[in-house]
Amino acid sequence: MLEKLAAVEKRYDELNALMAQPEVAVDPERLQSLAKEQAAIADLVAKYREYKKLSHELEQTRSLMKEEGEMAALAKEEIEALEARLEDLNREISVALLPKDVNDKKDVIVEIRAGAGGDEAALFAADLFRMYTRYAESKRWQVDVIDGNPSGTGGFKEIVFEVNGRGAYSRLKYERGVHRVQRVPITEASGRIHTSTATVAVLPEAEEVEVEISPDDLKVDTFRASGHGGQHVNKVASAVRITHLPTGIMATCQDERSQGRNRMRAMAVLRARILDQERRRQEQELARERRAQVGSGERSEKIRTYNFPQGRVSDHRIGLTLHNLESILEGELDSLIDALVTDAQTKLLEE
């Protein structure tokens, strides 16, 4: 590992020297490319340099243990502090060297669908949509609704939305799966607790170069966009439904008033769904040969339970239970997601 870090540090210094050259300074495209490469390794280099510095300090401090009295006692305390920090740094560096998810920097398309539970499941789907919207607001991410199918009780049978912002996929990818709620529905006169579910799919936005779609493989339908309750809100056919004939995958967008804009956003959803299907197919093939890794994205997994009577949220993947249901539903998801990130990193390090 130290040899690899030394090579990364050498490359960092080479990039510094290259960017200082006059011919590079007048070439904006090359300068930007070099700066981007340097920025990608800057944090790792800083940690490596701190590691080398602290290792040198530890070696010097250990020599003081030969002294007697107060000096030796102070040296012992310093050694313990240095060893603890070096242990933390070692893990941080190991995590930084883990293979990166190529999708982590992408924007995402999130699809929430009501599952078992009828109207209560639709209301829960709306609660999840609000939770993710609040979380996105806290991160200063932008949320745009692409398509929705409201229920008559104020919930959603289905809601599809786009989240644009730095690191959106890297955080939200841990939310994919089946979410379960346990509470007394507002329609329940006897006070009996019901269990309902909603599924969450998190798809990284696919670039056109990642998914090749022939225009001949597409069926495009236009229709009037509908509002709450199913009434038509447009007199012209601005809504768009696109079907990919080879796979049968469909995408609809009716949120925009422009048919062209709806078509563009529907194509973005379609590309993401096709790419997700291919990715899951590859994961299933790999799973036959090796143990499935964390966050495989299987939609059938019950990943989390929201228990209203006890005010708790339990994530079944990592056995974590938190007793702050209200704040989590207000979008305070970092405590859950941080724990999931740590668990995923630990499993990768073990492998």
C-alpha positions in Angstrom: 0.0 0.0 0.0 2.8 2.4 0.9 4.4 1.8 -2.6 1.1 2.7 -4.3 0.8 5.8 -2.1 4.3 6.9 -3.0 3.5 6.5 -6.7 0.3 8.6 -6.2 2.3 11.4 -4.4 4.9 11.4 -7.2 2.2 11.8 -9.8 0.7 14.7 -7.7 4.1 16.5 -7.8 4.4 15.8 -11.5 1.0 17.4 -12.1 2.1 20.5 -10.1 5.1 20.8 -12.3 3.2 20.3 -15.5 0.6 23.0 -14.6 3.4 25.5 -13.9 4.7 25.1 -17.4 4.0 28.2 -19.7 2.7 26.1 -22.6 0.2 24.4 -20.3 -1.0 27.7 -18.7 -2.1 28.9 -22.1 -4.0 25.7 -23.0 -7.2 25.9 -20.9 -8.4 22.4 -21.9 -5.2 20.7 -20.9 -4.9 22.8 -17.7 -8.5 21.8 -16.7 -7.8 18.1 -17.4 -4.6 18.2 -15.2 -6.3 20.2 -12.5 -9.1 17.7 -12.4 -6.7 14.7 -12.1 -4.8 16.5 -9.3 -8.0 17.3 -7.4 -9.0 13.6 -7.6 -5.9 12.5 -5.6 -5.3 15.6 -3.5 -7.1 14.3 -0.4 -5.3 10.9 -0.6 -1.9 12.6 -0.9 -2.7 14.9 2.1 -3.5 11.8 4.2 -0.3 10.0 3.0 1.8 13.0 3.9 0.2 13.2 7.4 0.8 9.5 7.8 4.5 9.8 7.0 4.8 12.8 9.3 3.1 11.1 12.2 5.1 7.9 11.7 8.3 9.9 11.9 7.0 11.6 15.1 6.1 8.2 16.6 9.6 6.9 15.9 11.2 9.9 17.7 8.8 9.8 20.6 9.5 6.1 21.2 13.1 6.9 21.7 12.1 9.1 24.6 10.8 6.0 26.4 14.4 5.3 27.4 14.2 8.4 29.6 13.1 8.1 33.2 10.4 9.8 35.3 8.0 12.4 33.9 9.5 12.5 30.4 8.8 8.8 30.0 5.2 9.2 31.2 4.6 12.1 28.7 6.2 10.1 25.9 3.8 7.2 26.7 0.8 9.4 26.4 2.0 10.9 23.1 2.7 7.4 21.7 -0.8 6.3 22.5 -2.3 9.4 20.8 0.0 9.0 17.7 -0.8 5.3 17.4 -4.6 6.0 17.6 -4.4 8.7 14.9 -2.2 6.5 12.7 -4.8 3.7 13.0 -7.5 6.0 11.9 -5.4 7.3 9.0 -4.7 3.8 7.9 -8.4 3.0 7.6 -9.1 6.4 5.9 -6.4 5.7 3.3 -7.6 2.1 2.8 -11.1 3.4 2.1 -9.8 6.1 -0.2 -8.0 3.3 -2.2 -11.1 1.2 -2.6 -12.5 0.9 -6.2 -14.9 3.9 -6.9 -18.4 3.4 -8.0 -18.4 5.0 -11.4 -22.0 6.3 -10.9 -21.3 8.1 -7.6 -21.0 11.5 -9.2 -24.1 11.1 -11.3 -27.5 12.7 -10.8 -30.3 10.2 -10.1 -33.8 9.3 -11.0 -35.9 8.0 -8.1 -39.0 5.9 -8.5 -41.3 5.4 -5.5 -44.3 3.0 -5.9 -47.0 2.0 -3.5 -46.8 -1.7 -2.6 -49.1 -3.8 -0.4 -51.6 -1.8 1.7 -53.9 0.0 -0.7 -54.5 3.7 0.2 -52.2 3.5 3.2 -49.3 2.3 1.0 -50.0 5.3 -1.4 -49.9 7.7 1.6 -46.6 6.1 2.7 -45.2 6.6 -0.8 -46.0 10.3 -0.4 -44.3 10.4 3.0 -41.1 8.9 1.4 -41.2 11.4 -1.4 -41.5 14.2 1.1 -38.6 12.7 3.1 -36.3 12.5 0.1 -37.3 16.0 -1.0 -36.4 17.4 2.5 -33.1 15.5 2.4 -32.3 16.9 -1.0 -33.1 20.4 0.2 -30.6 19.9 3.1 -27.9 19.0 0.6 -28.9 21.8 -1.8 -29.8 19.3 -4.5 -32.5 20.1 -7.0 -35.6 17.9 -7.3 -37.8 17.9 -10.4 -40.9 15.7 -10.7 -41.0 13.7 -14.0 -44.2 11.7 -13.6 -46.8 11.0 -10.9 -49.9 8.9 -10.4 -51.8 10.4 -7.4 -54.2 8.5 -5.3 -57.6 9.8 -4.3 -56.5 10.1 -0.7 -53.5 12.5 -1.2 -50.9 9.8 -1.7 -49.1 8.5 -4.7 -49.5 5.2 -6.5 -46.3 6.1 -8.2 -44.0 9.1 -8.3 -40.9 9.5 -10.4 -38.5 12.4 -9.9 -35.0 13.6 -10.7 -32.4 14.6 -8.2 -29.6 16.8 -9.5 -26.6 17.6 -7.2 -23.1 16.7 -6.2 -23.0 13.2 -4.7 -26.7 12.5 -5.1 -26.3 8.9 -6.3 -23.5 8.2 -3.8 -25.9 8.8 -1.0 -29.3 7.8 -2.3 -28.2 4.5 -3.8 -28.6 3.0 -0.3 -32.3 3.7 -0.3 -33.3 1.2 -3.0 -35.4 -1.6 -1.9 -38.7 -2.2 -0.1 -39.6 0.2 2.7 -42.2 -1.0 5.3 -44.4 1.1 7.5 -46.3 0.0 10.7 -48.9 2.5 11.9 -52.6 3.1 12.4 -54.0 4.4 9.1 -56.2 7.5 9.3 -59.1 5.4 7.9 -58.8 2.8 10.7 -61.6 3.4 13.2 -60.6 0.6 15.6 -57.0 1.8 16.1 -55.5 -1.4 14.6 -51.9 -1.2 13.4 -51.5 -1.9 9.7 -48.3 -2.9 7.8 -47.9 -1.4 4.3 -45.0 -1.2 1.9 -43.5 1.0 -0.8 -40.7 0.3 -3.2 -37.9 2.7 -4.0 -35.7 2.4 -7.1 -32.7 4.7 -7.5 -31.3 4.8 -11.0 -28.1 6.7 -12.0 -28.8 9.0 -15.0 -27.4 7.3 -18.1 -25.5 9.3 -20.7 -26.4 8.8 -24.3 -23.0 7.2 -25.0 -23.7 4.5 -22.3 -27.0 3.3 -23.8 -27.4 3.0 -27.5 -31.0 3.2 -28.5 -32.1 3.0 -32.1 -35.0 5.3 -33.1 -36.5 2.3 -34.9 -36.8 0.5 -31.5 -39.0 3.2 -30.0 -42.7 3.6 -29.9 -43.8 7.2 -29.0 -47.3 8.0 -27.8 -48.6 11.4 -26.9 -51.6 12.2 -24.8 -53.1 14.9 -22.6 -51.4 15.4 -19.2 -53.6 14.6 -16.3 -53.8 16.3 -12.9 -55.0 15.1 -9.4 -58.1 13.0 -9.7 -57.4 12.1 -13.3 -58.9 15.3 -14.9 -57.1 16.6 -18.0 -55.2 19.7 -17.3 -54.0 20.4 -20.9 -56.1 20.8 -24.0 -53.1 19.7 -26.2 -51.3 16.3 -26.2 -48.2 17.4 -24.4 -47.5 14.3 -22.3 -45.2 11.6 -23.8 -44.9 7.9 -23.3 -42.0 6.1 -24.9 -41.7 2.3 -25.2 -38.5 0.5 -25.9 -39.8 -2.4 -28.1 -36.9 -4.9 -27.6 -37.2 -4.8 -23.8 -40.8 -3.6 -23.3 -39.5 -0.9 -20.9 -41.7 2.2 -20.8 -41.1 5.8 -19.6 -43.7 8.6 -19.2 -43.3 12.3 -18.6 -46.2 14.7 -18.3 -44.9 17.3 -15.8 -43.8 19.8 -18.5 -46.1 21.8 -20.7 -43.9 21.4 -23.7 -44.1 18.0 -25.6 -40.5 18.4 -26.6 -39.4 18.8 -23.0 -41.5 15.9 -21.9 -40.0 13.7 -24.6 -36.4 14.6 -23.6 -37.1 13.8 -19.9 -38.9 10.6 -20.7 -35.9 9.5 -22.8 -33.6 10.2 -19.8 -35.8 7.9 -17.6 -35.9 5.3 -20.4 -32.1 5.3 -20.7 -31.7 5.0 -16.9 -34.1 2.1 -16.8 -32.5 0.2 -19.6 -29.0 0.7 -18.1 -30.3 -0.5 -14.7 -31.8 -3.6 -16.3 -28.5 -4.4 -17.9 -26.5 -3.7 -14.7 -28.8 -6.0 -12.7 -28.4 -8.8 -15.3 -24.7 -8.5 -14.9 -24.9 -8.5 -11.1 -27.0 -11.7 -11.2 -24.4 -13.4 -13.4 -21.6 -12.4 -11.1 -23.6 -13.6 -8.0 -23.4 -17.1 -9.4 -19.6 -17.0 -9.2 -19.1 -15.0 -6.0 -20.9 -13.7 -3.0 -23.2 -10.8 -3.7 -21.9 -7.5 -2.5 -23.7 -5.0 -0.3 -26.2 -2.7 -2.1 -26.9 -5.1 -5.0 -30.2 -3.2 -5.5 -32.6 -6.2 -5.5 -36.0 -4.7 -5.3 -37.4 -7.6 -3.3 -35.4 -6.9 -0.2 -37.2 -5.4 2.8 -34.5 -2.9 3.8 -36.2 -0.8 6.4 -39.2 -0.5 8.8 -40.7 2.7 10.0 -42.6 1.9 13.2 -44.9 4.8 14.3 -46.2 3.4 17.6 -42.7 3.0 18.9 -41.2 6.0 17.1 -38.4 4.0 15.6 -36.7 3.2 12.3 -34.9 -0.1 11.8 -32.6 -0.8 8.9 -32.5 -4.6 8.5 -29.4 -4.7 6.4 -27.1 -3.6 9.1 -29.3 -4.3 12.2 -29.5 -0.6 13.1 -32.4 0.9 15.0 -32.9 4.6 15.7 -35.6 6.2 17.8 -36.0 9.4 15.9 -38.7 8.5 13.4 -40.1 12.0 13.2 -36.7 13.7 12.3 -35.9 11.0 9.8 -39.2 11.6 8.0 -38.3 15.3 8.0 -35.2 14.3 5.8 -32.5 13.8 8.5 -31.2 10.7 6.8 -27.4 11.2 7.3 -27.2 9.0 10.5 -28.7 6.1 8.6 -26.8 6.6 5.3 -23.5 7.2 7.1 -23.9 3.8 8.9 -24.7 2.1 5.6 -21.7 3.7 3.9 -19.4 2.5 6.7 -20.8 -1.0 6.5 -20.3 -1.1 2.7 -16.7 0.1 3.1 -16.0 -2.4 5.8 -17.2 -5.3 3.7 -15.2 -4.2 0.7 -12.1 -3.9 2.9 -12.7 -7.5 4.2 -12.9 -8.7 0.6 
